[in-house]
């Protein structure tokens, strides 16, 4: 870990415990994640584009985490069944409890490893959100994704970019990528790994561009997380800060999606199995 890296895991664990078995708080937490993180804006756009392509969907949420995307996809996709997989037992237990509590019988969660899990020709859509940067043997995951998709199935991936665009995330003062096994992907590395697995690349775009995306990220993640990493007491400052700056940050996130970023801190990838 970098000398001044922020370790996200304790912060995420604290939030997870707070909303674990509280349906109302969990829904609010999902709404907050969707509003505050630019990658979620990009994912919603891609899901909206995909939704009209088929009349029914078998979906794999690969690295389901808190379960916010499984919850959303089960609600918004026609005739959807959603299968979520994660390496953390507490996440699987909490997400399973929540889906049963809110009556989402079309969602199932399991404990598993993406480098091992493969279900040939099973899914119309696989979503993988900020996971590959944590996986050392990532090419096994690419191969498993390809094998698990049906023909004409789609893979949507978000992950950080490498040094060509990542400097916004690893400044001199602190970094938030200390828990990653790699800084991210270069464009060529992304293309090579996707095509080696067999994917036809539909879209590969930078997100978190050098102006609009970075502005939003600094306002909504970097500054608040830096404060909270020093002391939880700063929560009393973080809440009014977020309320104050959110209109500016929301406009910046919208703008990031309108421009064609020549570089950026993240990738949004859409691939198809042909």
C-alpha distance (Angstrom), angle and dihedral (degrees) to the residues before:
residue distance angle dihedral
X1 . . .
X2 3.77 . .
X3 3.79 116.6 .
X4 3.78 93.0 -107.9
X5 3.79 99.9 27.4
X6 3.75 120.9 141.7
X7 3.80 112.1 -128.6
X8 3.80 104.6 -140.2
X9 3.81 95.8 -170.9
X10 3.84 98.3 80.6
X11 3.81 90.6 46.7
X12 3.80 92.0 48.3
X13 3.81 91.2 45.9
X14 3.81 91.1 52.2
X15 3.80 91.9 51.0
X16 3.79 91.0 44.6
X17 3.79 92.4 54.0
X18 3.80 91.6 47.5
X19 3.81 94.4 56.0
X20 3.81 100.0 27.1
X21 3.81 100.5 109.7
X22 3.81 101.2 12.6
X23 3.83 109.8 97.3
X24 3.81 95.5 -166.8
X25 3.81 93.5 46.6
X26 3.79 90.8 44.9
X27 3.80 91.9 53.9
X28 3.81 89.7 48.3
X29 3.79 89.1 48.7
X30 3.81 90.8 52.7
X31 3.80 89.9 49.6
X32 3.79 90.3 50.0
X33 3.81 92.7 50.8
X34 3.79 90.6 49.1
X35 3.79 92.3 50.7
X36 3.80 100.8 42.1
X37 3.80 105.0 43.2
X38 3.79 119.6 70.3
X39 3.80 93.1 -153.7
X40 3.82 87.6 63.1
X41 3.81 89.6 56.0
X42 3.80 90.0 53.9
X43 3.80 92.1 46.7
X44 3.81 92.3 50.7
X45 3.80 89.3 52.9
X46 3.80 92.1 51.5
X47 3.80 92.5 46.0
X48 3.80 89.8 51.0
X49 3.80 90.0 51.7
X50 3.81 91.5 49.4
X51 3.78 97.1 44.7
X52 3.80 96.6 76.9
X53 3.81 95.5 50.2
X54 3.83 98.5 79.1
X55 3.79 139.5 25.2
X56 3.81 95.2 -134.3
X57 3.77 134.1 22.7
X58 3.78 137.5 -153.0
X59 3.81 103.9 -165.4
X60 3.79 133.7 -168.4
X61 3.81 116.5 -156.7
X62 3.81 96.9 -160.1
X63 3.79 105.9 -158.5
X64 3.78 96.6 8.6
X65 3.83 97.2 -173.3
X66 3.78 111.1 173.7
X67 3.81 90.0 0.7
X68 3.79 97.6 -118.7
X69 3.79 94.6 133.2
X70 3.79 94.1 44.1
X71 3.80 88.4 52.4
X72 3.81 93.0 48.6
X73 3.80 96.1 44.1
X74 3.80 92.4 48.5
X75 3.81 88.6 54.5
X76 3.79 100.6 42.6
X77 3.81 107.7 34.2
X78 3.82 117.7 82.6
X79 3.79 114.2 -107.0
X80 3.80 90.5 -13.2
X81 3.77 129.0 178.0
X82 3.80 113.4 -168.7
X83 3.78 127.9 -160.9
X84 3.81 117.0 -167.5
X85 3.79 123.9 -164.6
X86 3.81 127.6 -172.6
X87 3.80 138.7 160.7
X88 3.81 95.5 -132.0
X89 3.84 115.1 86.0
X90 3.81 93.8 -158.1
X91 3.81 90.9 55.9
X92 3.80 91.8 50.7
X93 3.80 92.3 48.4
X94 3.80 94.3 47.9
X95 3.81 94.7 44.3
X96 3.81 91.8 47.9
X97 3.79 90.5 50.3
X98 3.80 91.9 48.7
X99 3.80 96.1 47.5
X100 3.80 90.5 51.2
X101 3.79 92.1 45.3
X102 3.82 93.0 53.7
X103 3.80 93.7 41.6
X104 3.80 99.6 -110.7
X105 3.77 97.0 151.6
X106 3.80 91.1 164.6
X107 3.84 92.5 68.6
X108 3.81 126.2 82.1
X109 3.81 128.7 178.1
X110 3.80 129.7 -160.2
X111 3.77 138.0 178.3
X112 3.79 111.2 -114.0
X113 3.79 151.8 131.5
X114 3.81 119.7 -107.4
X115 3.81 91.4 -148.1
X116 3.82 87.8 62.5
X117 3.81 107.2 27.7
X118 3.79 115.9 96.6
X119 3.79 130.0 157.8
X120 3.82 107.9 -179.6
X121 3.82 118.0 -129.8
X122 3.81 93.5 -12.8
X123 3.80 110.5 121.1
X124 3.79 137.5 62.9
X125 3.80 91.8 -165.5
X126 3.79 135.9 20.1
X127 3.80 120.5 -167.3
X128 3.81 119.1 -163.9
X129 3.80 114.0 178.6
X130 3.81 120.9 -170.3
X131 3.80 94.2 -33.5
X132 3.81 108.3 110.1
X133 3.80 92.7 70.0
X134 3.81 87.1 64.2
X135 3.83 95.8 50.4
X136 3.79 118.8 85.8
X137 3.83 94.8 -167.8
X138 3.77 94.0 46.9
X139 3.81 96.5 152.0
X140 3.81 88.8 65.7
X141 3.79 87.1 56.7
X142 3.82 92.1 49.9
X143 3.81 89.8 51.4
X144 3.81 92.5 47.3
X145 3.80 91.2 49.9
X146 3.79 91.7 52.4
X147 3.81 92.8 47.4
X148 3.81 92.0 47.8
X149 3.81 95.8 52.3
X150 3.77 123.1 89.0
X151 3.79 117.7 -125.9
X152 3.81 108.7 -72.9
X153 3.80 89.3 16.7
X154 3.80 120.3 144.6
X155 3.79 133.9 -126.7
X156 3.81 119.5 -160.0
X157 3.81 116.9 -168.4
X158 3.79 134.2 178.3
X159 3.79 120.2 -171.7
X160 3.82 137.6 145.1
X161 3.77 120.6 -85.5
X162 3.78 120.8 -123.2
X163 3.80 129.6 -110.7
X164 3.80 94.5 -54.6
X165 3.78 89.3 72.8
X166 3.75 105.7 4.7
X167 3.80 99.5 84.5
X168 3.79 90.0 94.4
X169 3.80 86.5 64.8
X170 3.79 98.7 45.0
X171 3.76 108.5 45.6
X172 3.76 126.4 160.4
X173 3.79 94.7 -92.2
X174 3.80 103.1 51.0
X175 3.76 145.4 -27.7
X176 3.80 135.7 -145.3
X177 3.78 96.8 -155.1
X178 3.78 99.0 78.0
X179 3.81 93.8 115.4
X180 3.82 94.3 54.7
X181 3.81 123.6 103.2
X182 3.82 88.8 -147.6
X183 3.77 134.0 24.1
X184 3.78 90.5 -125.2
X185 3.79 140.6 -85.4
X186 3.77 129.8 -56.8
X187 3.79 114.5 -138.4
X188 3.79 92.7 -106.2
X189 3.80 92.4 48.2
X190 3.80 90.1 51.1
X191 3.80 91.6 49.7
X192 3.81 92.6 46.2
X193 3.81 95.6 49.4
X194 3.80 94.5 44.3
X195 3.79 94.5 47.6
X196 3.81 94.0 43.2
X197 3.79 87.7 56.4
X198 3.82 88.9 52.3
X199 3.80 102.7 -104.7
X200 3.76 125.2 146.6
X201 3.80 105.5 -139.0
X202 3.79 111.9 -127.3
X203 3.81 96.4 172.6
X204 3.79 136.2 -1.9
X205 3.78 112.0 175.4
X206 3.77 136.8 162.3
X207 3.78 116.6 -114.3
X208 3.81 127.2 -170.6
X209 3.79 91.1 44.1
X210 3.80 122.6 -157.2
X211 3.80 95.5 -93.3
X212 3.82 117.4 17.6
X213 3.79 98.9 26.9
X214 3.77 93.6 42.7
X215 3.80 91.3 48.7
X216 3.81 91.3 53.7
X217 3.79 91.8 45.1
X218 3.80 93.2 50.9
X219 3.80 92.8 48.3
X220 3.81 98.6 44.5
X221 3.81 105.2 28.1
X222 3.78 116.7 11.4
X223 3.80 99.9 49.3
X224 3.85 97.6 38.4
X225 3.82 93.7 43.8
X226 3.78 91.1 48.3
X227 3.79 90.3 53.9
X228 3.81 93.0 46.3
X229 3.80 92.2 47.0
X230 3.81 88.3 59.8
X231 3.81 95.6 47.9
X232 3.80 139.0 -20.6
X233 3.81 86.4 -131.3
X234 3.80 87.0 78.8
X235 3.82 88.1 70.9
X236 3.81 87.3 90.7
X237 3.81 87.7 62.0
X238 3.80 97.3 39.0
X239 3.82 96.5 60.5
X240 3.83 97.4 55.1
X241 3.81 89.4 40.0
X242 3.80 91.3 56.5
X243 3.81 92.2 47.4
X244 3.80 91.2 49.1
X245 3.81 98.6 47.7
X246 3.82 100.5 33.5
X247 3.83 97.2 93.3
X248 3.82 89.7 53.8
X249 3.81 92.2 44.7
X250 3.81 93.2 46.7
X251 3.79 90.7 52.7
X252 3.81 89.3 48.3
X253 3.83 91.3 51.8
X254 3.80 90.9 49.2
X255 3.79 90.1 49.8
X256 3.80 91.8 49.2
X257 3.80 88.2 59.1
X258 3.81 93.1 49.1
X259 3.80 97.9 53.2
X260 3.79 128.9 67.1
X261 3.80 102.9 -118.1
X262 3.80 114.0 -143.7
X263 3.79 88.3 -160.3
X264 3.76 137.1 -2.9
X265 3.77 148.8 159.6
X266 3.80 96.4 -94.4
X267 3.80 146.6 30.5
X268 3.77 131.9 -130.2
X269 3.80 109.5 -161.5
X270 3.79 130.4 -175.4
X271 3.79 117.9 -174.9
X272 3.79 133.3 173.3
X273 3.79 132.8 -149.9
X274 3.78 107.8 -128.4
